[in-house]
Amino acid sequence: MKPAPAPSGPLSLLTVLKDDGTVDPKTDPGLDKKELLALHRNMLRNRALDERGMNLQRQGRIGFYLPSTGEEAAQAGTVWALADGDWVFPSYRDPGMALWRGATMLQMLANCFGNSGDLCKGRQMPVHYAFPQYVSVSSPIGTQIVQAAGMAMGAKLQGKKDIALTCFGDGGTSSNDFHTGLNFAGVWKAGVIFLCKNNGWAISVPLEKQTASTSIAAKAEAYGMPGVRVDGNDVLAVYRASTEAAERARAGKGPTLIEAVTFRVGPHSSSDDPTRYRDKALVEAWQKKDPIARFQRFLAKAGYLTESGHAKLWEEVQAEAAEAAKQAEALPLPTISSMFEDVFAEMPPELARQKQALLSEVKARGDIENTSQAFPL
């Protein structure tokens, strides 16, 4: 018996931005100045929000935060490729996508405080945002993958051009939902962009202990879809790959798996200490590949943004995050009544009776209708 052929090497890495601040004309997506500056601002807002969130947690003002420092380009470049009617099924490390889709920093930080400004009214974990067509983040790894496949198939059956974007980390590719979602979408040619932000670590598990494949993108072949491996710290390369994937999905040609090779500079979450499992030299090497600094060099080289202009923009987004935190912290907690809302379009009689009974008890106690004061521990 002849030996099996040796596996091919990893797919080539799609890049646009060069180290000297110029672009490769063969891969440049050709965005104009206004679009480029909007991408830059989105990445800066993402980072400012993350810095504010981590500071709030370290100060004990919120209980938990999950930063995406170093992954801003992978978020901005992908969500930019979507149309208004498309849906996002995010991971918990995609705040830049929510900002791009119209969420405010105030709404996002209110979620972290779990108060009345939170659209989920305190029912979700912090950083588990939910907005129109930005489906609620789930903690279980990979659940959003099958949800995206189902939404895209539903749109296809209805004759709509709407597509789905779903995001997950390299650890998510080991979940059952990864196989189920990609297999289903591949068979039925559902319009999905599967974005794996390969940041090298699933909390403390390195990529080499996650898969034996030559790359994450190489897995696409088994599911009958294209696999694209892209420099995840190059926002223009991510945008180009995502645009092509969106056009393919909208044309009814099915899904695409994009592997954005990037790095999580900070901890997995505010509960994590990455120094226990990552070498300092590795982190420092990736910090030199900062996606925001890299894009800033390009904008400066192109004459679109001066050093002082960048500094002013950074001050603006930091001030926005600071003001959002101030306003969010001042908001009251959700009311007791809110626990009965947002479940049924018309409240069933039995639930209405339970609500009334509870509010009567609150009134009898002489307490205001607030969760923190109505039932003190």
N, C-alpha and C positions, 0 to 999 in steps of 0.2 A: 504494500500500500504506500502510495506517495504521501509525503508529509504535507500538511495543510500549508497553503501559502502564508508567508509572513504578513502580519497586519500592516496596512499602509500607515504612514506617518500622520501626524495631526494636520487638520485642515489649515491652510494658510490664514494668517490674521489680516483682516481687512483694516486698513488705516487710511486716513486722509491727512491729518496734521503731521508735519515733519518736526524734528527737533529744533530746527532753526526758526520756527514760527511761520513757515510757508506751508502751502498745501500741495498735495499731489493732484495735478490737473486731470489725471485719468479717473480719479475717484471722487473729486470735489463735487458735492451735490449742488453747488452754485446758489446758495442762499444770499439774499441781499443784506445790506448793512442793518436795516431795521430788524430783520429776522435774527441775525447773528447777535445783536445786542439784547434782544428779548431772551434768547437762549442763555446768554451770560447772566442776565439778571435773575432768571429762574434758578440757576445753579447757586447764585449768591444767596437768594432768599432761602433756598433749601438748607444751605450751611448755617445761615444765621438762625434759622428755626432750630436746627439740631443743637447748636451751641447753647441757645437759650434753654432748650428742654433739658439738656444735661446739667446745666447750672442750677435749674430749678430743682432737679432731683437731688443733686449733691447738697443743696441748701435745706433739704427736707421739706420743700414746699409742695412737691408732688412725689408720688411713691415709686414711679418707674418711668424710664425713657429708653428708647432704642434708636441710636443714631445711625446715619447713613454716610458719614464723612468718607470721602474718597470715591463714592459711587454716584455722585451727582450727574455726571455726564451720561451714564447708562440710563438714568431716569429721564432726563430732559430730552435726550436724543430720540428716545422711543416714543414718548407720549406726544411729542411734536408732530409725529407722522400720522396721528389719528385725526379723524373727522369728528364733528360735533356729536353725531349720532352713535359713535362707537362706545364700547363699554370697556372699563378697566377692572380687572380682577387682581388686585395687588397683593404683594407680600407685606409684611410689617416694616419693610425697609424702603418704602417708596413715597415719602412725604412730598418730594418734588413733583410727583405726578398729580397729587391732590391739589397742590398749589397751582399747577398749570391748568387744571380743569376748573378752577374758579373757587376752590376752598380758601378761606381766609386763615391767617395765622391765629386770629382770635378763636375761630371755631375749632382749630386743631389743638390749641392749648387748653381750651375749655374741656375738650375730651380728656386731656391728661389730668385735669383737676376733677373730672367727673361731675361737673356741676350743671346748672340749668342752661348754660350756653352750649352744651354738648348736644349735638343732634341725636345721639343715642341715649341722652338723658341719664348718663351714669351707669348704663347697663353693660357696657363693654369695658375691657381692660384699657388702660392708657395706651395710646399710639395705635389703637385698633379703630381707625377712622371709618366712617361711612358717609358717602355723599351721593347725590344723584348720578347714576351711571358710573359710580366709583364704589364697587360693592364692598360691604363690610369686610375688613381684614379678619382673618381667622388665625388663631394660634396653632391649631393642628397643621402640620406641614403638608402642603400639596393639595388641600381641599379646593383651593381656588382654580386649580388646573382643570378638573372635571366640570366645574361650574362654568368656566369660560367656553369649554367645548360644547356644553349643552346650550348656552345662550347663542353661540354662533350657529349651531344646527337649527335652533328655533327660528333665527332670523332667515336662514336659508329656506326653510320650509314656508315661511311667509313671503318669500320673494323680496326680502329687504337686502340692502347693500351694507348694512351695519356689520361691523366685525368686532372681535374681542381681542384684547391684549391681556395676557396673564403673566405675572412675574413670580419668580421663585429663585432660590439660591441653589448652589451645587448640591447641598444636602437634600434638597427637595427632589432631586432626580432619583433618589433611592426609595421614594415613597411609592406605594401602590397607585396613587392617583396620577403620578407622572405617566406610568405605563398606560393606565386606563384612558386618561385624557388624550394622550398623543395617538394611541391606537385608534380610538373612536374618531378623532378628528381626521386622521389620515385616511381611514376607510371611507368616511362619508364626505371628505373634502370640505370640512367645516372651516369657515374663515377665522382662523385664530393665529395670532402672533404669540408664540411661546418664547418668552424671554427668560433665559437663565443668566442671572448675574453671578458668574463664577468668581467669587471673591476669595477662593482658596480655602475657606474654613467654614464648616458647619458647627458653629460654636467652637469646640476644641478639636474637632475631627478634620484633619487635613485632606485635601483632594485625593492624594494618592491612596488613602484608605477608604475613599468613598466610591471609587469606580476603577475598573481595570481598562476602560476604554481609552483610546488615544486622546480623546477630547469629549466634551459633552455634546458638541455639535455633531460629532460622528454618529451619535445614536439616532439621528434623524433618518438615516437611510433605512433602518429596520422598520420605521413607521411609514415609509413611502412619502417623505416630504423633504424639501431641501434643508440642509443644515449649514448655517453661516457662523463662522467664528470671527468676532470683531473685537478690536481694541476698545474695551469698555471705558477707558479714560480719554477717549477721543470722541467728543460729542458729535462731530460731523460724520465720522465713520458709523457711529451708532444710528444717526439719523438716516444715512444713506441705506443701511441694511434694513432698517425698520420701514422706510418708505417703500422699498421694493417688496418687502413682505406684505405690507398693507395693500399695495396695488394687486399683488397676486391673489390675496384673500378676497378682495372686492370683486375680482374678475371671475370668481368661482373656481379658482385653481387649487384651493385648499390651503392648509396651514404651512408655517415655516417655523423652524426651531432656530433661534438666535442665541449663541453663547457669547455674552459680553465678558471678556476677560478683564477683571478689575481687582480691587483689593479693599477690604474693610479695614480702614486705618484705626478706627476706634474699637471699643469693646463690642461684643455681640449685643449687649444691653447694659444698662446701668448696674445690673447684678453680676456682671462678668468681670474677671480680671485676666485680660489676654496675655499679660506678662508671664503667666504660669505655663503657657503652651506655645507662645510665639517668640522667635528670636528677635531681639532689638534691631539687629542689622537688617533683617528682612523688612521690618516696618519702616525703617529709615530709607531704605532703597525705594520703597513704593511712595513714600512721601515726596520724593523727588519727581515723581510722575503725577503729581497732583493735577487732576483734570481741570480745575478752575485756573490755576496758574498757567497751565499749558495753553488753554484757550485764550487767556489774557495776553500771552505773548503773541499769539496769532492776530488778535484784534489790534494790538499795538503796532505790529509789523504792517498791517493793512492800513493803518492810519485811522482806525475807527474809534479807538479808545486810548486816551493818554493815561499816564500813571496817576495824575491828580483826578482825572475823571473816574478811574476805577476806585480810588480811595473815597471819593464822594459817594459813589454808588454803594460801596460797602457800608459807609456810615448810615446811609438811608435805610438799607434793609435791616441793619442792626437796631436802628431806632424803631422800625416797624415791629420787630420781634419783641423789643422791650415794652413798647406800648401795648402790644397784644397780651403779653404776660401780665401786665398791670391790670388791664381790664378783665382778663379771664379770672384772675385770682379774686377780684372783687365781686364776682357774680355769686348769687346764692345757690345753695344746693337744689337739686330737683325736688319738686313737691311730691307728697305722697300720692296725689291724684295721678301723677304722670306714670306710675307703674301700671295703671289700667289702660293707658292710651297706646295708640300706634300698633295695636294687635289686630283689631277688627275694624272694618269700615263702619259698621254699625255695632255698637256694644251689645252683646247678648244680655237678656234680662238677668240671668244668674250672676253675671259679672258686675252688672250695674248694682245689684243688691249687695254684693260683697263690697263694692266701692263705697256705697252709702253707709254700710255698717261700720266700715273702718273710719270714715270721716266723722261719723257720729261719736265714735269712741274718742277720736282726737278732740272733738269739740267738748265732750264731757270732761276731759282732762284739763281743758282750758289752755291747751297748747296751740301754737300757730301751726299751720299746715306746712311743716318742713321736716324732712326726714331726720335732721340732726337734733331737732328740739322736741319733736313729737314723741319720740321713743328713745330717750337717753339711756345709755348703757348703765 
